[in-house]
């Protein structure tokens, strides 16, 4: 799934999160119903933290739900009920839809689908079983699998519990994955034999990542800037793969797999454009998008296997 799927895949993943947080407030949390409920709850329940802790379920305590968080969660549903009684559209709170938590997991569907996406990179073992280590890009795709699984781990953490730290790790790991996938794409398109040129590109991309992380962490956590950069990188990569597939479709007929992954990934993006309140308070557009990308990873690894076998055969002929 990466470098064709994964980069676009993670670009959309980042874009969705970014778009959800462009505003500092939302209609739900800024409503007088929510604010009145929140102030009353904080006054009533959060003056004695020790008492609150003894009453709080272990699962919520383990997941780091503080008294203030509990009040926000409770008042969120009170506000949703009030909006629905007035036949108004379900509001967002702090840039996010209301989700029914499950044992302290804040967004259960997105969390479990992030886990499944991470597990798809176990396909690297099938890759290892079928492809010789002498094949070009062999170790590069291993690096992709490790970095991708790591990024999905932080996606799981972020959807399980949205904190400043999990958010930052989610964004940073996804951003690095996008940049790394661009590098892998360039390796395949340009050719691994140009290692000096590729090494220079790699150093440049690492430097770019470092400056981006510094800016986001210490100057301004700028969602719109991050979204713009990720979108540009993703678009560049998808165009490179698309052109490469077109140029090699006769010699390498298996490139249809890459094209299918690219097309379906972009089609799934329409889910985000038609964002809607969570079905059963669990399945929003983003969660369904995560669900849809899971099977694409299998097809992507199939493409990687075919491509590495082709390169290995060509290498032996030469």
C-alpha positions in Angstrom: 0.0 0.0 0.0 2.5 2.7 -0.1 4.0 4.9 -2.6 1.0 4.4 -4.7 -1.7 3.8 -2.2 0.0 4.8 1.0 1.1 8.3 0.1 -2.2 9.4 -1.3 -3.8 7.3 1.3 -1.9 9.1 4.1 -2.3 12.4 2.4 -6.1 12.0 2.6 -5.7 10.7 6.1 -3.9 13.9 7.1 -6.1 16.1 5.1 -9.2 14.9 6.9 -7.7 15.5 10.3 -6.5 18.9 9.2 -9.8 20.0 7.7 -11.6 18.9 10.9 -9.4 21.3 12.9 -9.1 24.4 10.9 -11.5 26.2 13.2 -10.8 26.8 16.8 -14.4 26.3 17.8 -17.5 24.7 16.4 -21.2 25.3 16.6 -21.7 22.7 19.4 -19.1 23.8 21.9 -19.8 27.5 21.3 -23.5 27.1 21.9 -25.0 28.5 25.2 -26.5 25.1 25.9 -23.1 23.5 26.0 -21.3 26.3 27.8 -24.0 26.4 30.5 -23.9 22.7 31.0 -20.1 22.6 31.1 -19.7 25.4 33.7 -22.3 23.7 35.9 -20.7 20.3 35.5 -17.2 21.6 36.3 -18.5 23.3 39.4 -20.4 20.3 40.6 -18.0 17.5 39.8 -14.5 18.8 39.5 -13.9 20.6 42.7 -13.0 17.3 44.4 -10.7 15.4 42.1 -10.0 12.6 44.5 -13.7 11.8 44.9 -14.1 12.0 41.1 -11.2 9.5 40.6 -12.7 7.0 43.0 -16.0 7.0 41.0 -14.5 6.9 37.6 -14.4 3.5 35.8 -10.9 2.0 35.4 -11.1 2.0 31.6 -11.7 5.7 31.5 -9.0 6.4 34.0 -6.5 4.3 32.0 -7.4 6.2 28.8 -6.7 9.5 30.5 -10.2 11.0 30.8 -10.0 13.8 33.3 -12.9 15.4 35.1 -13.0 18.3 32.6 -13.0 15.8 29.7 -15.9 13.9 31.3 -17.9 17.1 31.6 -17.3 18.0 28.0 -18.3 14.5 26.9 -21.5 14.5 29.0 -22.5 18.1 27.9 -21.8 17.2 24.3 -24.6 14.7 24.3 -26.9 17.0 26.2 -26.3 19.6 23.5 -26.8 17.1 20.7 -30.2 16.1 22.3 -31.2 19.7 22.5 -30.3 20.4 18.8 -32.2 17.3 17.7 -35.3 18.3 19.6 -35.3 21.6 17.7 -34.8 19.6 14.5 -31.4 21.2 13.9 -28.4 19.5 12.3 -26.1 17.6 14.6 -23.3 20.0 15.5 -19.6 19.5 15.8 -17.6 20.0 19.0 -14.1 21.4 18.9 -13.9 20.6 15.2 -15.1 17.0 15.5 -18.4 15.1 15.3 -19.8 13.6 18.5 -18.7 10.0 18.9 -19.9 7.4 21.3 -16.8 6.2 23.1 -16.2 2.5 23.9 -14.3 1.7 27.1 -12.6 5.0 26.9 -11.8 4.8 23.2 -12.8 8.1 21.8 -13.5 7.1 18.1 -13.9 3.3 18.2 -14.5 2.7 14.5 -11.6 4.9 13.3 -9.3 3.3 15.9 -10.1 -0.3 15.0 -9.8 0.5 11.3 -6.4 2.2 11.9 -5.3 -1.0 13.7 -6.4 -3.2 10.7 -4.6 -0.8 8.3 -1.5 -1.2 10.3 -1.9 -5.0 10.3 -2.1 -5.1 6.6 1.7 -4.5 6.6 2.2 -8.0 7.8 1.9 -8.6 4.0 5.6 -7.8 4.0 6.2 -11.4 5.1 4.4 -12.6 2.0 6.6 -10.3 0.1 9.7 -11.8 1.7 8.6 -15.3 0.9 8.2 -14.6 -2.8 10.9 -12.0 -3.5 14.7 -12.6 -3.3 16.7 -10.1 -1.3 18.7 -9.5 -4.5 15.8 -7.7 -6.0 16.1 -3.9 -6.4 13.9 -2.0 -3.9 13.7 -5.1 -1.7 14.9 -3.3 1.5 13.2 -0.1 0.5 9.8 -1.8 0.7 10.7 -3.3 4.0 11.4 0.2 5.3 8.0 1.3 3.9 6.3 -1.4 5.8 7.9 -0.5 9.1 7.3 3.2 8.7 3.7 2.7 7.6 2.9 0.4 10.5 4.4 2.9 12.9 2.3 5.7 11.4 -0.8 3.6 11.8 0.1 2.8 15.4 -0.1 6.6 16.1 -3.3 6.9 14.1 -4.7 4.2 16.5 -3.4 6.1 19.5 -4.9 9.4 18.2 -8.3 8.0 17.5 -8.3 6.2 20.8 -7.6 9.3 22.7 -7.2 12.8 21.2 -4.5 14.6 23.2 -1.9 17.2 22.2 0.8 14.6 22.2 -1.1 11.9 20.2 -2.2 14.5 17.7 1.3 15.7 17.2 2.7 12.2 16.8 -0.1 11.2 14.4 0.6 14.2 12.2 4.3 14.0 12.3 4.5 10.2 11.6 2.0 10.5 8.8 3.9 13.5 7.3 7.2 11.6 7.4 5.5 8.6 5.8 4.2 10.8 2.9 7.6 12.3 2.3 9.3 8.9 2.5 6.8 7.4 0.0 7.6 10.2 -2.4 11.3 9.2 -2.1 10.4 5.6 -2.8 8.4 6.6 -5.8 11.4 8.6 -7.1 13.6 5.6 -6.5 11.4 3.4 -8.7 10.8 6.0 -11.4 14.4 7.3 -11.7 16.0 3.9 -11.0 18.0 2.8 -8.0 21.3 2.8 -10.0 21.4 6.5 -9.7 22.2 6.2 -6.0 24.3 9.4 -5.7 21.4 11.6 -7.1 18.9 9.7 -4.9 21.1 10.1 -1.8 21.1 13.9 -2.4 17.3 13.9 -2.7 17.0 11.8 0.5 19.1 14.3 2.4 17.1 17.1 1.1 13.8 15.5 2.0 15.1 14.7 5.5 16.1 18.3 6.0 12.7 19.4 4.8 11.0 17.1 7.2 13.2 18.4 10.1 12.4 22.0 9.3 8.7 21.2 9.0 8.6 19.4 12.3 10.4 22.3 14.0 8.0 24.8 12.7 5.0 22.8 13.6 6.3 21.9 17.1 7.9 25.2 18.2 6.6 28.0 16.1 3.0 27.3 15.1 1.0 24.1 14.7 -0.4 25.3 11.5 -3.1 22.9 10.2 -3.7 24.7 6.9 0.0 24.9 6.1 0.5 21.2 6.9 -2.5 20.3 4.7 -1.2 22.3 1.8 2.3 20.7 1.9 0.9 17.2 2.3 -1.5 17.7 -0.6 1.2 19.0 -2.9 3.5 16.0 -2.1 0.6 13.5 -2.5 -0.4 15.0 -5.8 3.2 15.0 -7.1 3.6 11.3 -6.2 0.3 10.2 -7.6 1.1 11.9 -10.9 4.6 10.3 -11.0 3.1 6.9 -10.5 0.4 7.5 -13.0 2.8 8.5 -15.7 5.1 5.7 -14.9 2.3 3.1 -15.2 1.2 4.6 -18.5 4.7 4.3 -19.9 5.2 0.7 -18.8 1.8 -0.8 -19.2 2.8 -2.9 -22.2 6.1 -4.2 -20.9 4.7 -4.7 -17.3 1.0 -5.5 -17.6 0.7 -5.9 -13.8 0.8 -2.1 -13.4 -3.0 -2.2 -13.6 -2.8 -3.0 -9.9 -1.0 0.2 -9.1 -3.5 2.2 -11.2 -6.5 0.5 -9.5 -5.1 1.4 -6.1 -4.6 5.0 -7.2 -8.0 5.4 -8.7 -9.9 3.7 -5.8 -8.0 5.7 -3.2 -9.0 8.9 -4.9 -12.6 7.7 -5.3 -12.7 7.0 -1.5 -11.7 10.7 -1.1 -15.3 11.6 -2.1 -16.4 10.2 1.3 -14.5 13.1 2.9 -16.0 15.7 0.6 -19.5 14.5 1.7 -18.8 14.5 5.4 -21.7 13.6 7.6 -22.5 12.9 11.3 -21.5 9.5 12.5 -23.8 6.6 11.7 -24.7 5.0 15.1 -22.4 7.7 16.5 -19.4 5.6 15.4 -19.1 5.5 11.6 -18.4 8.9 10.1 -16.9 9.5 6.6 -13.4 9.3 7.9 -13.9 6.0 9.6 -15.5 4.6 6.4 -12.6 5.9 4.4 -10.2 4.0 6.7 -12.3 0.9 6.2 -12.2 1.2 2.5 -8.4 1.5 2.3 -7.8 -1.8 4.1 -8.2 -4.1 1.1 -6.2 -1.8 -1.1 -3.1 -2.7 0.9 -3.3 -6.3 -0.2 -3.4 -5.3 -3.9 -0.6 -2.9 -3.4 1.7 -5.5 -1.9 0.7 -7.8 -4.8 1.9 -5.1 -7.2 5.2 -4.7 -5.2 5.8 -8.5 -5.5 5.2 -8.5 -9.2 7.3 -5.4 -9.8 10.3 -6.7 -7.8 10.2 -10.0 -9.6 10.1 -8.2 -12.9 13.1 -6.0 -11.9 15.0 -9.1 -10.6 14.3 -11.0 -13.9 15.5 -7.9 -15.9 18.6 -7.6 -13.7 19.6 -11.2 -14.3 19.0 -10.9 -18.1 21.3 -7.9 -18.2 
